[in-house]
Amino acid sequence: MSNYNNDDLIFKSDSLLKAHSNDEQVKKLILAAKVKELKKNLNSNLYIEILKIDPKNPIALYVFHMQAGKLHHQKSYKNGQWDAIQSFHKAAAQIDTLGEPYFWIGKSYEKKDEMDFDSALESYDKALDLFLADSTRKMVETALKELTKKKTIYKNFWK
């Protein structure tokens, strides 16, 4: 197996798994190659292949739940947002050090109910407490600032 690089392992994984179906080392090498590639591009569908080999792989489950949540979030009705929130919570449970699911939970709360400031603000705060890519951190900070301003305007209006 040392003759194969990661690209070979990914490209030839089906035939390698078929030829070496009982070889745990082969499965581990293929799984490691696919996970490494998935980490480079979380938008890929490699998570499906990973879950076929390892149904409990936390990275693949994280990607699965994040992608499902984003699809639900695109829906305009409230049930779609509840489904999105649930999916993002499941993603957060897989890798509890990442803040991105909480950013999307906040966005979903905002979309679900424009007056539910507290749930969204709490989610944004939680996101900022965890690891975020710099670009995502800026989006969370902007969303937090805009929603805080909106809440203040709404509160002052009803005084």
C-alpha positions, -999 to 999 in steps of 0.1 A, spaced: 0 0 0 30 23 4 31 25 -34 -1 46 -34 -3 83 -28 -34 100 -14 -48 107 -48 -44 71 -59 -60 58 -27 -90 80 -32 -93 73 -70 -88 35 -66 -106 32 -32 -135 11 -45 -113 -15 -62 -88 -15 -33 -116 -21 -7 -131 -48 -28 -97 -66 -32 -88 -61 4 -122 -62 21 -109 -76 54 -77 -56 56 -82 -29 83 -49 -12 73 -62 -6 38 -94 9 52 -75 31 75 -52 44 47 -81 51 24 -101 67 52 -72 89 61 -66 100 25 -103 108 20 -106 127 53 -75 147 45 -90 156 11 -123 165 27 -106 189 52 -92 207 22 -127 211 7 -156 209 31 -180 214 2 -171 182 -15 -192 151 -14 -164 129 0 -182 127 33 -206 102 17 -178 79 8 -162 83 42 -195 75 60 -198 43 39 -164 32 54 -168 47 88 -204 56 97 -193 74 129 -165 95 115 -170 129 132 -155 150 104 -177 134 78 -208 137 100 -199 174 107 -198 181 70 -230 161 64 -250 180 90 -236 214 80 -245 208 43 -280 196 54 -284 227 76 -275 250 48 -300 234 25 -327 237 51 -317 274 58 -323 282 21 -360 274 26 -382 304 33 -406 288 58 -402 284 95 -401 246 96 -371 248 73 -353 270 98 -361 246 127 -347 218 106 -316 239 98 -311 247 135 -313 210 144 -288 201 117 -264 228 128 -267 216 164 -259 181 153 -228 194 134 -217 213 166 -220 181 186 -196 163 162 -168 189 165 -175 211 195 -146 234 191 -159 250 159 -180 281 159 -194 280 124 -224 259 133 -234 286 158 -231 313 132 -256 294 111 -278 287 140 -280 325 146 -287 331 110 -315 306 111 -330 321 142 -330 355 125 -347 341 94 -372 321 115 -384 350 135 -371 386 130 -380 395 165 -362 366 182 -331 387 189 -319 368 220 -316 334 205 -297 347 175 -274 369 196 -267 341 220 -257 319 190 -234 346 176 -217 350 210 -212 313 212 -197 312 177 -172 340 187 -162 319 218 -151 290 196 -127 286 166 -136 305 135 -118 311 103 -109 348 100 -135 354 72 -162 337 92 -153 356 123 -158 389 104 -192 377 92 -202 367 128 -190 401 142 -209 419 115 -241 399 121 -238 404 158 -233 442 154 -262 446 130 -286 425 151 -276 443 183 -283 476 165 -317 463 152 -326 451 187 -318 485 202 -338 504 175 -368 481 181 -365 484 219 -363 522 217 -392 524 193 -415 507 219 -405 529 248 
